[in-house]
């Protein structure tokens, strides 16, 4: 269904309610949206396409928006296949269309579309270039590694619209999120999980983009996933500042545990109770053997302090904890205080491995004491857990 953003700017994106894993790894129980836009002026620009999974739906929306007109430009903000799958179809269907993208994106095109004929049909844009459509003008800013190297964003000055590529995106189809974000919408929850798992490694690059946007008069942010942001933009921009600087969003402690037979889980839950008793403003607890690891990554970045509790396993650490720490390292986890609880029936090794993996991350302070549990938590372990709780809150 085509929706009006303004009189001249149409939303032609599509929902995917059948997808189970976004990028084959992130659970999306509320589906995904693949956003695309059309600007109708003296010249017509189509902004991005969609995933092949919903290609027929997108083509129908495009035809409805165009009527009997023919697009002049296809603007490609991002080459990832969930946004670019219909590029070859567009070039074949509309022989007069010019493809507008960064030089890096144009270099990638043949990798995705073998044999595609591009000679005389492309316009490579660089930082600050503008494309006039008549009453509307798109000005382009490069956004490399947000989150691919070829990404750009565009700003339409007459209606103050920012087309932000994957930035400010969110998990969830618009059938669930709504088309526009209202002030009381819980946008941040799934936007946070999206940001840290998709863009978390690239905080410096996100900061570079935010600096370019500083002082730009924006009425709406139109991302490639999730609802359009049209209210309280300072809130959304502020969250991106916090996230990309790796600053603490919420004061509290995230307790993540990986337990085989329940002994480590009991110790972690007892530690969480001790943190609450000592006045910790927020304690979040997750069993990472059964939780969505992407949500655990989200919480690790959200809070300034984290406790990891894990069983020893094969002279190392229980594999779910190893997987979690690997994800944190891959996503650029940094500038946090971390406490450790290990469990081992004969040769505890989890603490050593967790400490080694944390040592590969930037600005991580490992808090003493490292608490060692032998099989099950005993009365003499509680004072050591209490000491760790005190140290975490110091």
N, C-alpha and C positions, 0 to 999 in steps of 0.2 A: 504494500500500500504506500502511495506517495503521500508525504506530509509536508506542509508548508513550514519552513523555518521563518522566512519573510515572504513578501509578495513575489520576489524574484528568485529566491533560493529555496530549492526543494530537497527534501530528504528522500532518497531512493534506496536506502539500505534494507537489509533483510535479516530476519531472525532465523536462528538454527536451534530448534528445540529437540532435535534428535541426537546431537553430538553428546558423547559421554566424557571425552577427555580433550580439552583444548591443548593444542600442540602435543597431543598424544601423551600428556603427563598431568595436566591440571583438571581435577574434577570440576565439572560445571553443571550441577544439578538444575540450575535455572537457565541452561543453554547459553548461547552467545549471540551477539548481534554483529553483523558485518556492515559497517556504515559507509555510505556513499552519498554524494551530493551532486546537484546540478545547479549551475547558475545560468539563468535565462536572461540574456541581454542582446545587444546588437550581434554579439558573438556568444556562442554557448560553450561553457566549459563543464565537462563531467569530471568530478573529483573522485578518483579511485573507483575500483570495481568491487568484486566480492569473491568469496570462496566458491570454488567449483561446485561444492555440495549444494549450494543454493543458486546456481547460475540461472536456471530458468526463471525463478522468482525475480531475480535482479533484472534480467532482460525485460520482463514484463513491466516492472516499475520504471525502467528507463524509457520504454516506449510510451508509457502513460505520461511521463513528465515532458517528453519531447513533442508529443503530438505529431504534427507533420513536418517538424523542423529537424535539422541535421546538426550534430555537434561539430564545433570547430576545433575544440581541444579536449584531450584526455590528460588530466593532471595526475601524475603518479607520485604520491607522497612517500610511499613505502612499497618495496618489492616483495614482501613476504606473501606467499601464495594465498593466504586468507583474504588479501586485499587486491591481488593482481591477476587472479586466475583468468579473467575475461579480457585481458589486454589484446591478445591475438584476435579474439572474436571481434573486438571493437575495430581494430585496424582493417580487418577483412570486411566487416559490415559497412563501415563508413570510410571509404577510400580517401576522402579529403581531410580526415581528422589529423591533427598534429599532436604527437605525444610529447608532453612537457614533463621533464624530470631532471634530476641531477645527473651530472656526467657519470657518477658512480652507478646510478640506477640504470642508465642506458647501457653501460658496460655489462651489467648483470643480465639484461633482457635475453640475450641469446642462450644463456644457461638454462632458462626456464622455457623458452619457446624456440626450439630448434628450427632453423630455416626461416625465421621471421624476417620479412623485408622491411628495413628501416630507412634506407637511403632517401633523403629528402623529406622524411616524415617526422622528424624529431626536433625538439628545441631543448638544448641543454641550458639549464639556468643555474646561476651561482648566487652567492649571498647578496641580497639587496635588489636583485633583478625584479622587474615588475612586468605584469601581463595585463594589458588593458582589454576589457571586454565591451567597453562602451561607458555606461554609467558606473560600472564596477571595475575595480582594479585589484588584482592579486599581487601581493609582494611576498617574495620568498625568502626564507631564512633556513640555512642549513642546520641540521640537527643530527650530525653523525653520532652513531652508537646510542641513539635513543629510539630503538635499541639495535638497529643495524647501521652499517656505515653509510648507506646511501640515502638515509631519511632526510626529508625536509618538511617544514611546516609552511603554511601560507596564511596571510592576513588580508582580508577584504576590507578596505578602508572605509567605503561609503556606508556599510552596515555594521562595521566593527566586529567582524566575525573572524575568529581564529580557527583554522582547520589544522588540528594539532597532531595528526598521525596517531601513533599509538600512545602518545602522552595523554594523560588524563582519562585513559580508558578504564574499563571496569568489566569484570566477569558478569554474565547475566544477559539474557535476551530482553529486548525492550517490552515484550509481552509481560515480563515480570518486573522490570525496573521502572517502566514508564518511559515516555519519550523525552520529557524534560525533568530535570532534577528540581524538586521543591526544597525549601529550606529545612523541612523536617525529614527528608529522605535520608535513609542510612546509606548514603553513597560510600562513605569512607571504608566500611568493612570489606567489601569485595574489591574496591579500588586499591586498598592497601595490600591485600593478598596478590592482586594483579601486579601492582608496582614492584614489590620486593622480589617476586618470583620472575618477572619479565625484565625489569629495568634495574633491579637492585644493585647489580654490579657497577652500574654506570652513573653513579652519583655525580661525579665531576662533569660528565657530559650533560646531564640534566641541569646542573647548575649553570653551565654555559648557555643552554637554551633559555633558562629563566632570566638570565642577565639580558639577553636580547629582547625579552618581552617586558622588561622593566620600563614602566612609563608608557607602554602601549595601551591605548584606550580600547578595552575589549568588552563587548556587550554579551557575547556568547562564545563558549568554547565547544567546538564540534569535533569530537574525537572519532577514531575509526572503530572503537568498540564502546558500547554502553551509551547511556543517555547523554543528551546535550545539556551542558551546564549554562544556565541563564540567570541564576540568582546566587547571591552570596559568593561571588567569584574570589573574593579575598580569602575566604575560608579554604577553598580548593587549592588556590595558589600557595597559601600558607602551609598546607599539608605537604605539598610537593617541595617546598623549601625545607621543611623539617626532615622529610624522608631522604632527600638527596644530599643533605648535609650529615646524615647518619646521627641526627640528634634524637633525644628521647622525646617520644610523643606522649607517653603515659607513665607517670611515676608508679613503680611497682616492681614485682619480681615474677618472672616466668619460670615455673618449675617443670622441666621436661624429663620424663623417666622412661627407661626401657628395661622392663622386668621380665624374667623368664618364668619363675614360679611364684611370684607375688611378694617375695621378701624385699626386693628393691622398691616395689610400689608402695609397700607399707611405710618404709623409711621416707620416701618422697612425700607421701601424704602427711606424715608426722611433721616433717620439716615445714610443709606449707602451713600447718596449724600453728607451729611455733612462730612463723613469720607474721601471721595474723595476730597472734597474741601479743607480739612485740610492736604492733602498730603499723605494720606495712599497709600502705593505702590501697593496694590492689595486689592480689596473688592469683595468677592464672596457672592452672595445672593441666598438663596433657600427657597421656599415655601414648608415646610416639609409635608404639607397636601397632596401635589401632586407630591413630588419628591421621588425618590428611596432613602429610608432611609440609605441603605448601602453606597450610594454616599455621603450622608450628614455626615455619620460617617467618611468616608474618608477625607472630607474637614475639619471636626473638628480637626482631628489629624494633617492634613497638615499644618494648620496655627497656629500661637502661640496665637492668640486672637480670641474670639468668642463673639457675641452678640446674646442672645436669646430673642425673642419677642413673647409673647403668650397671648391669651385671657384667662380670668378666666372662669371656667366651673365647675358647681356642687360643689362650694366652694373649688375647687382645681385648676388644670391647664387643659387647653384644651388637650384632650387625645392624639392627634398626638405628642405634645411636651412631654407629659409624656412618650410615647413610645420611642421617640428619646433619652431622658435622660436615660431611662432604658437601652437602647442599649449601650450608651456611658459608663455607669457604668459597664455593663457586659464585655465590651471590654477593660477596664482598662484605660479609659480616665484620663489624669493627667497632672500636670505641665503646666497649661494654665491660662490666664487671661480671665474672662468672665464678660460681662456686661448684664444687665437685663432690659427689657421693659415689663411691664404688662398692660393689658387692662381690665377694669371692669366697668360695667354700674352702679352698686350699691354697691358691696362689693368686691373690687379687692383682689384676692387671688393667682393669678398665680405667682407673684414674690416670695411670701413666700414659695410655694411648690417647685419652681425651685431652690431656694436657699437651701432648705432642701436636695433636691436630689443631688445638687452639693456638699454639705457638706459631703456626703458619699464617695466622690472621693478624690484621693490623690493630694495634692499640687495645688488645685484650688484657685485662688484669685478672689473673687467676687468684681468687680469694682463699686464704688459709683460714681454718684447717681443711685439708682434704679428709673427708670422713670415710672410714672403711667399715663396712658391715660384713660380718661373717655369717652368711647363709640367711639368718633372720635377725631382725632388729631386737636387741636386748636392752635391759634397763640401763646398762652402762653406756650404751650408744646415745641415749637421749641428751645427756649434757654436751656431747660433742656436736650433735645436730643443733642444739641451742646455741653453742658457740659459733657455728657456721651462720646461723640465722642472724646473730648479733653482728657478725662481720659483714654480712651482706647489706645490712641496713646502716652501717657506719658511714 
